[in-house]
Amino acid sequence: MTLDPDLKSRILQAVEDGFAEQVSFTQQLVQTPSLRGHEHAIQDLLFRNLQSRGYAMDRFKMDRAAIEAHPGGSKYSDDHSDAPIVVGIHRPRDETGRSLILQSHLDVVPEGLHDMWDDPPYSAKIDGDWMYGRGAGDMKAGAAANIFALDALRRIGLQPAATVYVQSVVEEESTGNGALQTFLQGYTADAAFIPEPEEEMLVRANTGVIWFQVQVRGVPVHVREMGEGANAIDAATRVITALREMEEDWNAEKGDHPHFEDEAHPINLNIGKIEGGDWASSVPSWCNIDCRVSIYPGRSAEDAAREITERVKTFAQSDNFLSNNPPKVVFNGFHAEGYVLEPGSEAEAVLERAHEEAIGAPLQSFMTAGYLDTRVYALYNKIPALCYGPKSRNIHGINESVSLSSVKKITQAMALFIAEWCGTEDITP
């Protein structure tokens, strides 16, 4: 049942009335550093805020054995976070509507060189329409929107007439295992909604992602006899060339994949980190390159990993040095499949109406070539999984920022979506 015009107006105004508080809370989140493995404080902050609103609370750690046994589990490493997952649970008096998962992640990527930022990376400075800081867009503004969209309904004396799980996870930026753990824990609903910074559009298709490290070993000698040794860094650069050929081949297949055929370069290989050698005057005996590559939906991470390993092996066999010193490929993070959100679900139709009311234009959808936790709900919960959120700039880059006017409109759309999807009931006196 669609919402009547008076209720729509009241909900839109309720978001407006609470927006100053929402901005302040978003600043608090941005000002709380939450790099991988250091998300305990911010998860506790979110726990307290949900608990203070009267939600039933759950807090749990990841089950490594269960994750590793699941086909959607990504690889554990020594860097894997042990911070807890937080779930706030709203239960209605009468379960008459459709249930919903509202999810966010609070882990962020490293800041890069601080002297490249105009202000400190965790300043949460507001300049005009933009709030700056690592995680402002990706996705602390969305985490706050989950809470304040529900607050807007409370402000006018209403609450969802269905169960709503407000989930805050970690490991989104490195494995996706946090979202998978909520599924393994048993949490599911009739739909999931994740307000990632998606330029006020709905994600229609999303790539899978694989992380891997290629370990190359050389023959160390003094540089005066370097012709008698073998430089591991030089050898690693040749491996990179072979990986670029694989990337080119995978992009050439885009015509076989709906939603990707019109993209200039849907499959991206990133050489994210390289380290090697011990001394400027010694031929380096080792070099490790850390890589990230995307894969098309429908292709398993295991299948892609086999090809990566085989590509490196085949190249090494053709290389004078590497044929006798084969590199080792180690998979050490993301090992996740992509997904496609098939059009036509009722959840999407409800979002279309909410978006048009809040934004004033038809909802558009697009493909995004990065990892999203939405894959867990699409592939394993097998429910409509909506990824839709505010405009941002420079996520994962320098001077990351999020548009506050966009955040307000997205929060209004979310509040309208929740009211129609879940239905509403008066708050118990």
Wavefront OBJ file of the C-alpha trace (Angstrom):
o trace
v 0.000 0.000 0.000
v 1.456 3.365 -1.027
v 1.741 6.177 1.510
v -0.840 8.949 1.623
v 0.402 12.482 0.771
v 0.003 13.804 4.317
v 2.149 11.021 5.799
v 4.801 11.550 3.130
v 4.993 15.242 4.008
v 5.230 14.507 7.724
v 8.054 11.998 7.165
v 10.019 14.365 4.933
v 9.687 17.127 7.527
v 10.665 14.758 10.345
v 13.983 14.012 8.621
v 14.500 17.761 8.154
v 13.775 18.394 11.844
v 16.368 15.836 12.964
v 19.025 16.576 10.369
v 21.230 18.843 12.481
v 21.499 16.053 15.056
v 22.180 13.553 12.256
v 25.039 15.686 10.930
v 26.502 15.958 14.420
v 26.373 12.187 14.906
v 27.943 11.626 11.499
v 30.790 13.945 12.515
v 31.239 11.912 15.685
v 31.555 8.740 13.615
v 34.055 10.311 11.198
v 36.120 11.653 14.099
v 36.444 8.124 15.501
v 39.252 6.361 13.588
v 38.268 2.854 12.537
v 40.980 1.287 10.438
v 40.964 -2.473 9.998
v 41.372 -4.190 13.355
v 40.712 -0.963 15.259
v 36.931 -0.736 14.968
v 36.143 -1.732 18.580
v 35.591 1.838 19.831
v 33.310 2.864 16.981
v 31.295 -0.345 17.189
v 30.839 0.299 20.911
v 29.745 3.858 20.096
v 27.133 2.567 17.677
v 26.022 -0.100 20.163
v 25.390 2.557 22.828
v 23.441 4.758 20.426
v 21.182 1.932 19.314
v 20.722 0.695 22.872
v 19.769 4.192 24.074
v 16.929 4.161 21.529
v 15.481 1.024 23.074
v 16.487 -1.523 20.466
v 17.117 -5.096 21.525
v 20.859 -5.577 21.135
v 23.124 -8.331 19.869
v 26.896 -8.200 19.640
v 29.052 -11.081 18.406
v 32.411 -11.941 16.879
v 33.098 -13.731 13.643
v 33.254 -17.504 13.572
v 36.378 -18.210 11.540
v 35.649 -21.894 11.050
v 32.098 -21.228 9.844
v 33.244 -18.494 7.465
v 36.045 -20.606 6.022
v 33.600 -23.479 5.482
v 31.170 -21.281 3.523
v 31.661 -20.774 -0.242
v 31.234 -17.031 0.227
v 33.894 -16.774 2.903
v 36.994 -14.743 2.118
v 40.513 -15.609 3.223
v 41.638 -14.949 6.764
v 45.041 -13.420 7.483
v 46.863 -12.067 10.514
v 45.362 -8.657 9.726
v 41.735 -9.858 9.928
v 39.708 -7.762 12.350
v 38.447 -9.241 15.608
v 36.074 -6.339 16.288
v 32.482 -7.367 17.016
v 29.441 -7.067 14.782
v 26.578 -5.043 16.243
v 22.869 -5.561 15.562
v 20.075 -3.401 16.933
v 16.656 -5.063 16.638
v 13.306 -3.309 16.368
v 10.337 -5.556 17.016
v 6.807 -4.236 16.431
v 3.748 -4.870 18.550
v 2.062 -6.571 15.588
v 4.106 -8.088 12.764
v 1.939 -6.906 9.865
v 4.570 -5.514 7.466
v 7.625 -6.791 5.654
v 10.879 -7.176 7.573
v 14.061 -5.326 6.673
v 17.828 -5.355 7.171
v 19.504 -1.944 7.273
v 23.247 -2.519 7.074
v 26.366 -0.378 7.203
v 30.077 -0.940 7.684
v 32.273 1.241 9.851
v 35.734 0.000 8.865
v 37.648 2.436 6.648
v 40.641 2.219 4.342
v 44.014 3.795 5.267
v 44.237 7.560 4.931
v 47.280 7.797 2.661
v 49.805 10.590 3.216
v 48.346 13.021 5.722
v 50.223 15.980 4.234
v 48.201 15.550 1.043
v 44.946 16.283 2.905
v 43.738 19.876 3.254
v 42.691 19.068 6.826
v 43.458 16.108 9.106
v 41.803 12.935 7.750
v 39.495 12.563 10.765
v 38.534 16.226 11.118
v 34.931 15.815 9.879
v 35.216 19.438 8.779
v 32.175 20.917 7.049
v 32.818 23.314 4.193
v 29.658 24.397 2.438
v 27.679 21.311 1.461
v 30.547 18.881 2.083
v 31.724 16.988 5.154
v 35.348 15.871 4.843
v 37.160 12.940 6.399
v 38.145 9.331 5.885
v 34.938 7.334 5.912
v 32.629 10.354 5.612
v 31.213 8.957 2.391
v 32.278 5.327 2.663
v 30.153 4.842 4.634
v 29.676 6.607 7.958
v 27.065 8.959 6.530
v 25.101 5.863 5.535
v 25.505 4.317 8.996
v 23.988 7.441 10.525
v 21.224 7.514 7.899
v 20.117 3.997 8.909
v 19.511 5.219 12.456
v 18.059 8.625 11.681
v 15.625 7.361 9.038
v 14.056 5.285 11.807
v 14.315 8.242 14.201
v 12.254 10.317 11.763
v 9.340 7.902 12.073
v 9.615 8.000 15.860
v 9.545 11.792 15.752
v 6.000 11.646 14.389
v 4.884 8.883 16.731
v 5.332 5.935 14.370
v 7.476 2.837 14.160
v 7.859 0.064 11.562
v 5.139 -2.570 11.708
v 7.736 -5.274 11.043
v 11.061 -6.454 12.401
v 14.002 -4.258 11.408
v 17.635 -5.254 11.964
v 20.111 -2.352 12.081
v 23.416 -4.085 11.393
v 26.894 -2.583 11.704
v 29.705 -4.775 10.397
v 33.454 -4.657 9.865
v 35.766 -6.232 7.254
v 33.748 -4.755 4.369
v 36.862 -3.116 2.965
v 38.991 -6.264 3.031
v 36.988 -9.528 3.037
v 33.227 -9.009 3.331
v 33.246 -11.568 6.126
v 31.376 -9.318 8.554
v 28.210 -9.270 6.450
v 28.563 -12.993 5.805
v 28.702 -13.606 9.559
v 25.324 -11.913 10.038
v 23.902 -14.441 7.567
v 25.660 -17.315 9.338
v 24.308 -15.972 12.625
v 20.805 -16.426 11.241
v 19.797 -12.856 10.495
v 17.593 -12.487 7.449
v 14.597 -10.446 6.341
v 12.303 -9.793 3.393
v 14.783 -7.268 1.949
v 18.139 -5.653 2.696
v 19.115 -2.014 2.237
v 22.700 -0.683 2.339
v 23.194 3.107 1.903
v 26.670 3.078 0.373
v 27.740 6.270 -1.467
v 26.180 5.450 -4.839
v 25.419 8.918 -6.259
v 21.693 8.675 -5.491
v 21.395 5.642 -7.771
v 20.593 1.965 -7.285
v 23.312 -0.605 -7.931
v 22.066 -3.007 -10.595
v 25.191 -5.144 -10.887
v 28.368 -5.478 -8.897
v 31.680 -7.208 -9.500
v 33.225 -9.812 -7.286
v 36.687 -9.120 -5.888
v 39.794 -11.197 -5.231
v 42.890 -10.203 -3.266
v 46.143 -12.050 -3.800
v 49.875 -11.701 -3.261
v 52.557 -12.858 -5.665
v 55.771 -13.766 -3.847
v 58.920 -13.638 -5.974
v 62.338 -14.795 -4.821
v 65.638 -13.719 -6.387
v 69.350 -14.513 -6.041
v 71.071 -11.910 -3.881
v 74.606 -10.724 -4.655
v 76.601 -7.532 -4.325
v 75.647 -5.103 -7.077
v 79.174 -5.264 -8.525
v 78.375 -8.872 -9.516
v 74.679 -8.282 -10.232
v 74.923 -10.175 -13.527
v 75.522 -13.300 -11.478
v 72.381 -12.771 -9.372
v 68.712 -12.274 -10.097
v 66.743 -9.209 -9.043
v 63.425 -10.206 -7.464
v 61.957 -6.734 -7.997
v 62.780 -6.812 -11.707
v 61.215 -10.268 -11.932
v 58.091 -9.032 -10.141
v 57.611 -6.275 -12.716
v 57.577 -8.944 -15.427
v 54.884 -10.840 -13.525
v 52.840 -7.628 -13.376
v 53.003 -7.404 -17.163
v 51.566 -10.922 -17.415
v 48.771 -10.009 -14.999
v 47.950 -6.969 -17.119
v 47.494 -9.288 -20.092
v 45.009 -11.311 -18.027
v 43.156 -8.112 -17.128
v 42.958 -7.207 -20.822
v 41.597 -10.645 -21.689
v 38.943 -10.471 -18.977
v 37.803 -7.019 -20.132
v 37.482 -8.374 -23.673
v 34.769 -10.716 -22.361
v 32.498 -7.877 -21.199
v 30.071 -8.386 -24.087
v 29.111 -11.746 -22.606
v 27.938 -10.136 -19.359
v 24.723 -8.078 -19.194
v 25.129 -4.700 -17.461
v 28.860 -4.690 -18.250
v 28.928 -4.596 -22.042
v 28.844 -0.783 -22.319
v 31.483 -0.145 -19.656
v 34.863 0.980 -20.982
v 36.854 -1.064 -18.457
v 34.695 -3.102 -16.051
v 37.473 -5.403 -14.800
v 40.181 -3.572 -12.890
v 43.451 -5.046 -11.652
v 45.132 -2.908 -9.012
v 48.739 -3.393 -7.915
v 48.014 -1.994 -4.489
v 51.273 -2.602 -2.687
v 54.802 -3.664 -3.558
v 57.689 -4.295 -1.203
v 60.983 -6.039 -1.573
v 64.699 -5.992 -1.043
v 66.727 -5.097 1.990
v 69.573 -2.839 0.878
v 70.218 -0.415 -1.971
v 73.553 -2.039 -2.768
v 72.321 -5.623 -2.677
v 70.458 -7.353 -5.484
v 67.074 -8.013 -3.824
v 66.312 -11.575 -2.859
v 62.573 -11.059 -2.462
v 59.630 -9.016 -3.680
v 55.934 -9.296 -2.826
v 53.192 -7.630 -4.831
v 49.697 -7.288 -3.371
v 46.957 -7.230 -5.970
v 43.219 -6.763 -6.250
v 41.206 -7.810 -9.283
v 37.486 -7.825 -10.008
v 35.477 -10.638 -11.577
v 32.124 -10.765 -13.336
v 28.992 -11.878 -11.466
v 28.330 -15.556 -11.887
v 31.986 -16.522 -11.803
v 33.141 -18.145 -8.596
v 36.154 -16.783 -6.791
v 37.644 -20.279 -6.783
v 37.493 -20.480 -10.569
v 39.079 -17.060 -11.009
v 41.752 -17.906 -8.437
v 42.666 -21.036 -10.394
v 43.131 -18.952 -13.529
v 45.264 -16.369 -11.723
v 47.501 -19.126 -10.357
v 47.746 -20.805 -13.760
v 48.515 -17.515 -15.532
v 51.400 -16.780 -13.199
v 52.686 -20.348 -13.517
v 52.497 -20.294 -17.334
v 54.302 -16.969 -17.543
v 57.003 -18.141 -15.130
v 57.685 -21.168 -17.328
v 58.503 -18.823 -20.218
v 60.851 -16.622 -18.188
v 64.556 -17.505 -18.067
v 64.877 -16.911 -14.336
v 61.370 -17.605 -13.037
v 61.173 -20.965 -14.807
v 63.663 -22.240 -12.222
v 62.341 -20.049 -9.387
v 58.548 -20.079 -9.756
v 56.616 -17.361 -7.911
v 54.080 -18.309 -5.275
v 50.511 -16.970 -5.376
v 48.794 -16.549 -1.999
v 45.138 -15.532 -1.647
v 44.818 -13.333 1.411
v 41.599 -11.305 1.556
v 38.569 -10.786 -0.660
v 37.438 -14.032 -2.282
v 33.955 -12.895 -3.196
v 31.553 -13.334 -6.101
v 29.586 -10.466 -7.649
v 25.836 -10.248 -8.083
v 23.088 -8.847 -10.300
v 19.937 -7.291 -8.874
v 17.256 -8.483 -11.246
v 14.670 -5.762 -11.946
v 11.035 -6.129 -11.045
v 11.082 -6.750 -7.283
v 8.508 -5.054 -5.088
v 11.344 -3.688 -2.939
v 12.767 -1.857 -5.939
v 9.335 -0.494 -6.819
v 8.939 0.881 -3.293
v 12.380 2.493 -3.510
v 11.496 4.030 -6.876
v 8.481 5.742 -5.323
v 10.434 6.887 -2.274
v 13.315 8.191 -4.380
v 11.072 10.160 -6.711
v 9.279 11.747 -3.761
v 12.515 12.746 -1.997
v 14.766 13.508 -4.967
v 12.207 14.701 -7.485
v 13.467 12.579 -10.379
v 13.125 8.966 -11.550
v 15.448 6.417 -9.927
v 18.397 5.375 -12.082
v 20.471 2.208 -11.741
v 24.024 1.390 -12.744
v 26.878 -1.096 -12.514
v 29.635 -0.479 -9.994
v 32.991 -2.225 -10.347
v 33.829 -2.607 -6.671
v 32.938 -4.895 -3.790
v 29.646 -4.430 -1.940
v 28.277 -6.355 1.041
v 24.969 -6.482 -0.822
v 26.319 -9.652 -2.469
v 25.748 -11.598 0.778
v 22.030 -10.837 0.815
v 21.589 -11.317 -2.934
v 23.531 -14.589 -3.180
v 22.979 -16.309 0.177
v 19.925 -14.801 1.899
v 18.433 -14.692 -1.623
v 16.396 -11.566 -0.900
v 16.094 -8.245 -2.735
v 19.308 -6.384 -1.882
v 19.232 -2.643 -2.471
v 22.453 -0.623 -2.467
v 21.602 3.066 -2.776
v 23.084 6.114 -1.121
v 24.389 9.686 -1.217
v 26.739 11.603 -3.468
v 30.385 11.604 -2.412
v 33.828 12.575 -3.636
v 37.206 10.849 -3.420
v 36.226 7.755 -1.436
v 39.445 5.779 -0.780
v 41.303 8.929 -1.879
v 42.532 12.254 -0.499
v 39.981 14.726 0.906
v 37.141 12.185 0.915
v 33.831 13.978 1.399
v 30.083 13.481 1.328
v 27.352 15.882 0.217
v 25.155 16.799 3.175
v 22.236 17.923 1.016
v 22.381 14.537 -0.697
v 22.557 12.733 2.651
v 19.387 14.543 3.742
v 17.511 13.566 0.571
v 18.727 9.965 0.803
v 17.628 9.773 4.452
v 14.215 11.081 3.437
v 13.977 8.442 0.713
v 15.012 5.773 3.215
v 12.413 6.875 5.759
v 9.718 6.789 3.081
v 10.916 3.376 1.938
v 10.837 1.957 5.474
v 7.343 3.349 6.085
v 5.932 1.772 2.928
v 7.935 -1.473 2.950
v 7.474 -2.283 6.629
v 4.215 -0.467 7.200
v 3.776 1.670 10.314
v 2.080 1.471 13.671
v 1.743 3.922 16.511
v 4.492 3.769 19.094
v 3.367 2.036 22.259
v 2.541 4.675 24.904
l 1 2 3 4 5 6 7 8 9 10 11 12 13 14 15 16 17 18 19 20 21 22 23 24 25 26 27 28 29 30 31 32 33 34 35 36 37 38 39 40 41 42 43 44 45 46 47 48 49 50 51 52 53 54 55 56 57 58 59 60 61 62 63 64 65 66 67 68 69 70 71 72 73 74 75 76 77 78 79 80 81 82 83 84 85 86 87 88 89 90 91 92 93 94 95 96 97 98 99 100 101 102 103 104 105 106 107 108 109 110 111 112 113 114 115 116 117 118 119 120 121 122 123 124 125 126 127 128 129 130 131 132 133 134 135 136 137 138 139 140 141 142 143 144 145 146 147 148 149 150 151 152 153 154 155 156 157 158 159 160 161 162 163 164 165 166 167 168 169 170 171 172 173 174 175 176 177 178 179 180 181 182 183 184 185 186 187 188 189 190 191 192 193 194 195 196 197 198 199 200 201 202 203 204 205 206 207 208 209 210 211 212 213 214 215 216 217 218 219 220 221 222 223 224 225 226 227 228 229 230 231 232 233 234 235 236 237 238 239 240 241 242 243 244 245 246 247 248 249 250 251 252 253 254 255 256 257 258 259 260 261 262 263 264 265 266 267 268 269 270 271 272 273 274 275 276 277 278 279 280 281 282 283 284 285 286 287 288 289 290 291 292 293 294 295 296 297 298 299 300 301 302 303 304 305 306 307 308 309 310 311 312 313 314 315 316 317 318 319 320 321 322 323 324 325 326 327 328 329 330 331 332 333 334 335 336 337 338 339 340 341 342 343 344 345 346 347 348 349 350 351 352 353 354 355 356 357 358 359 360 361 362 363 364 365 366 367 368 369 370 371 372 373 374 375 376 377 378 379 380 381 382 383 384 385 386 387 388 389 390 391 392 393 394 395 396 397 398 399 400 401 402 403 404 405 406 407 408 409 410 411 412 413 414 415 416 417 418 419 420 421 422 423 424 425 426 427 428 429
